[in-house]
Amino acid sequence: AEAFGVRLTRTATRLYSVEEQDIQYEGVDCNAKNSIQRRAFLEAVSLTGMAVVTGQSAQAFEVDPDRDISSGNFDCLLDLPPITPGCVRLYLCRHGQTENNRLRKMQGARVDPEINKNGYEQAERLGMAVGRLREADSLHAPTLVAHSKLLRAKETSAILADAANSSLKANQEPMRIYGEVSSLGEVDFGNLDGKDVNSAKSVMMSTFASWATGDIDKRAGGEGDSGREVLERCVQAIETLSQEVAASSTPKVSMLAVSHSTYLRILLSLVSDASLAESVLWKINNGSINVVDVNISGKQRLVTAKSGIFGGLKRNNDLQLAMPECHLIRRNEVRHLDGMEV
């Protein structure tokens, strides 16, 4: 990727970068396992308008300050329907472009490149769209950003939070980095990671076909994730994010998370009960936004071998996966990226 040199947070008085999930702030341990202390930390951070990035420090990028990004439709989230009663809303975004994406190389859980210049602009535009939503509806717009453990997701989160906060009004709560949620990680493609997409395509399509017909214990790339493991992680992420919103000590009804394309296809297939065979063809662009409403009032559904993700036919597996009732509101929103040449 091109190296450039801009700090990632305009609103930050200080930028903390620490290892894994442990954040120390005035003696408060905000490890992800302690959600009460984490929320207390984030509330303290909001008073200073400080953005916090967990994990590896992001590569500094140099971006032309005079570039024109006005072509994007940053009102693209303003036509969303109201949040489904009894639900919270999750904005599930794909990270900005990396050089592996541009060069069409397999990029799963085992490779960890930074975003490139296009990726920076995609993340910035994403933040501008979220900022416009917050201007129009501060009560329902997200103020917390979660991300996977991978650098491309962390960088995207920091950049979009910075862009969203650039239009912050007086007394308005800044967008803050919640931190790493490990269950948001990309699928582990095993020995396919780093290979040219065209050379790996037939193997991955075969793996998806196996998962879609019920063989969810088959592993990607021979030694990567199984379909069962990915499905379980998707449910875990949905529960973690929605419960964090519901448990907040301040009124919140939404949260944003940055994740990865193959993982998001499977998650969106799961929440909409659509066939995994169909979802492999869905576009999930770099910098795109997907919107899911998650029930927090106790409504659940059980995903089994007869569920729609397997085509609605009885398949030969023992899957019994309880999850909150979900509603897919929008998939692959990209109007904020209008005019970009990627």
N, C-alpha and C positions, 0 to 999 in steps of 0.2 A: 504494500500500500504506500501511497505517497505520504511523506511526513509533512505535517503542517504545524502551526504554533499558536493556538488560541486557547485560553483557559475555558473550561467547559461550563463554568457557572458565573453568570454575570451578577447574580444576587448574593453569591456566597461571600461572607466575610472571611471564611476559612474553608479550605477543602480538605477533608479527612479521607485518607485511603489506608485501609487496614486489611489484614489478612483474614480470609474466610468470612465468618459472620459475626465476629466479636467487635463491638464498638464500645469504647470507653469514653464517657463524657461526664466530667465532673463526678467521677466515682460510680456512675451508673453502668451496670453491665447490661448491654442491650443485645445479648445473644438472641438469635431468632427463636430459640426454644423458650424464651421467657417473653411472651407477648405483652404482658402487663408493663414490664420495664421498657420494652421496645416502644410501646405507645407513649409512655412517659417521656422517653428520650426524644421521640419525634415531636411531641408537643413542645418540649423545651427548645428544640431546634427551630420550630416554626416562629418563635418569638424573635429570633435573630435573622430569619430569612436565609438560613444556611442550608445549602444542599450537601448531602453526604453520599459518597460513593463507597460501597464496600468492595473489598477484594483488591485485585491488581490495579495499579495505577494505569489510567488510560494514556495512550500515546498522544502527545500534543499534536494538533492539526493546524495547519496554516491555511486559512480560508480568505479569499478575496472579499474584503469588507464592502466593495462596491458592486458585487454581483447582484443581479436582479432575480429575485425569487417571487415576484408579485404575480406570476402567472398561475399559481396554485389557487384552487378554490378552498379557502380556509374556513368557509361556512359549511363544509361538507357534513358536519355532525349536527347541524342545527335542525335538520329535517328528520331526526330520529323520533320515533314514537315515544310517548311517556313510558317510564319504567313500569314493567308488569307488576300489578299489585302483589304484595308479599315477597317481592324480590329485591335484590341489589343488582347493580349493573357492573359488568366487567368489560373493560376495553382491552382486548387482547391483540397486541401489535407484534409484527415481525420486525426484527432488528434492521438497521441500515445495511447497505451493500458492503461486502468485503471484496478483496481481490479474487478470492476463490469463487465467489458468486459471479463476478464479472467474467472470469476465465472458465466458468462452468466446470468446477471441480467439486466432488462430493465433500460436504462439509457437515459432519455430524458432531457427536459429543467428544470425539478424540482430537479434533483440530480446533485451534483457538486463535484465529487471526483477529486483528483489529479491523474496524470499518475503514473504508477508503473515503475519498473526497465526495463521491456520489452519496455514500452512506451517511456522511455528516449532513449533507443538505437534506436527505430524506428524513433524518431524525429531527432536524431543525424545523422542517415543514410539518412534521407530525406534531411537534410541540406548539407550533403556531395554530394548528387546527384545534388542539386541546385548549389553548389560550383563548381562542375565539369562543369556544363553547363555554368557558368559565366566565367570559365577559357577559354572555347572554343569559347564563343560568348557573350562577355560582353555587347554588344550593345542591344541584344534582351533578355537577361536573367533578371529575376525580381530582384529588389533591395528593394521593399517594401513588408512587410508581415502584412496582416490584420488577425483578428481572431474574433470569437464570444465572448460573454461575459463570457463564462464558463471557469473555471480554467484549464481544460484539454486542451482546445484550446490555452489559453494564454501560458501555460508552453511549449507546443509543439512549438509554434511560437518562443519563446525566445531561446530554445535549437537549433532549426534548423538554426536560424539566426547566433547563435554563431558558429555552425559547418561550415556554409557556409563562414563565415568571417575568419575561421582559415587558409584558403589558400589565403587570400587577397593579391593581388600584390600591389606594390607601385603605388600610384595615382589612384587606383581602388576604386570606390564608394562602401562603405560597405553596407551590407544588414541591413535594419533598420525596426523597428517595427512601422507600421502605427497606429495600435491601434485597438480598438473595433469597429466592425460593427455589430450592433444589429440584422440586418436582416439575419446574417449567423447562428443564433442560431438553436439548434436542435429542432425537433418537440416536443411539449408538449404532452406526452402520458397520461396525466390525472392521474386517479387512478391506472394506470398500472405501473407507474414509481417505480423502486426498486423491482418489482416482478421478480420471476424466468422467464426466457424467454420462457421456455416450457409451463408454466402455462398461460402465457399471449398471446401465439402465435395465438391461434384460434381467439381471440378478435381482435388482430391487423390485421390478415389476412382478417377478415370480414370488418374491417374499410377500408383497402386498396381496397378491392373488391368494396365497396360502392363508394369510390372516383373514382375508375377506370371506373365505370359505370355511373358516372355523379352526384352522390349524394355528392357533394363537401362541403356541409354544415354540414355533419355528423361530430361529434367531437370524437377525439381519447380518449378512456378511459372515455367516457361520459362527461368529463369536460375539456378536453385538446384542442389542436388546431383543427380547421376544415381544410379540404383540401383546401378550398378557401384561408384561411389565409396563409397557407404554400406556395401555388402557388404565392400569391401576394408578400410574403417576398422574394421568390426566384428571382422574377423579380426585386424587389427593390435592392437586393444585386448585381445582374448583372449590373444594371445601376449605382449603387454607385461606384463599383470597376472600371468599364470601364471608367466612367467619370473622376475618380481620375487620372487614367493613362493618359487620353487624355488631362487633364488640367494641367499636371505637367509643371513646368517652365524649366525643363531639359528634354532632349530627352528620353522618356521611351515608351516602347511598350508592357510591361507586368507587372503583379503583382501577388503575391501569397497570398492565403487566407487559413486559417485553419478552418474547420467546422466539420460536424458530418455525420454519415452514412445514416440515414433515410432521413435527409434533402437533402444530396447530391444525393441520388437516385432520389428523386422527381425533383431536379433542373436539373439533367442530362437527365431525361425523358422529361422535359419541353424543354430544348434547342435542343434535337434531335427529338422532336415530336414523341417519342416512347411511347408505352402504359404504363400507371402506373401499370397495372397488370403484365406486363413483368418486370418492373424495380424492383419490390419487390424481385425478385430472383437474381438480380445483386449482385455480391460481391463488397463491398467497404471496403477493409481491413484497419485496423489500420495502419497509416503511409503511405497509398497509395496516388498516385498522379493522378488527372484527369485534362485534358487539354481542355479548351474551348476557341475558338476565337469569339470575340464579335464585331459586326459591330459598328463603331462610325461615319460613314459617312451618317447616316440618314435612312438606310434601316431597316424597321420594319416588324414585322408580328403580326397578331392578333390571339390570342388563344381564341377559342370559344368552344361551346358544340360539334362542329363537328370535333375538332382537334384530332390528332393522340394519344394524351395522354388518350383519352377516347375510343380508338380503331377505330377512324375514323367514328363512327356512330353518328347519331343525338341523343344527350342526353338531358335530361330534366333539364337544368340549364341555367341561364342567363349570363354565364361567357363571358366577353368581356375584355380581358387582352392584352394590347399592350406591346410589348417587342422588343428589338433590335434583328435583325437577328443574329443567333448564329450557330456555327459549332462545333460539338463534335469531337475533334481531337484524344483523347485517354481517355480510362476509366480504372481505377484500375491498374495503373502501379505499380508493386511491385518488380521489379528485383533488386532494391537497397536493398531489405530486404532478398535477397537470403542467405540461411545458418542460418537464425534465427530459433530457436525453441521456439515457442510461445504457 
